[in-house]
Amino acid sequence: MDPGRVSIVVGEERNRAEAAQIKQALDSVIDIMAELTPPYGNVCMECGRLGVERTVLASGVPFMLCRPCLDRRTEGLPETRARMGLARERTGPDYGTGLTYGILAMIGMAFLWGMISAATYSTFFLLAFVVGFAVVYANAYGAKRVTGGVLTIGIILAMVSSFLGEVLFMVFLMMREGIPLGYFAEDFGWYLAVEPWSFALAMILGLVGAGVASYVAYTSIGTPKRR
């Protein structure tokens, strides 16, 4: 067996310096044994195939492994993943996908809010909660990881969706009643002046829904992994 063909698989608890010393000692033993004994036979000790790639020290026990078995045992190591053509595991949030999901949810929920409210001539405050929850969770689901930035973006989108839902409520209501949309600014201002509590409560419940979604996303999706 050629020298320098020893790999050491160690856990996080074993110091790298200690691992290097063990590797050096094992290499020396292999060199001596190679001179004094005949070849082992080039047989993998795990699967029995011919063509041993190298000797591996795993948990203090030396193994003669072929390439497939070696890759299987060390597939978590960066050099093995690169050799096998595996993409590096994403540890941070995917802001682009999260933002796309969040914007789609923001627009969809705003239209749903506006149409239901215009059809019933009233605002369902439970729907405001659902809007806030859906937008924040959609953003976090798309990002695949939950961070402060992801939640902040989701909450902002949820508030925009709540406001846009109120705007579309007025737009659809005016269209239903045959009122020209040129009067929108005047009518929407009148709505805010006459029922400010309704608008404020809708925004507050949307924020509550966003907060609940933040907690659910944090517990179900999780935070970025640490290496």
Helices and strands as residue ranges (DSSP letters): E 6-9, H 16-36, E 52-58, E 61-66, H 67-73, H 78-83, H 95-120, H 125-143, H 148-177, G 181-183, H 184-194, H 196-220
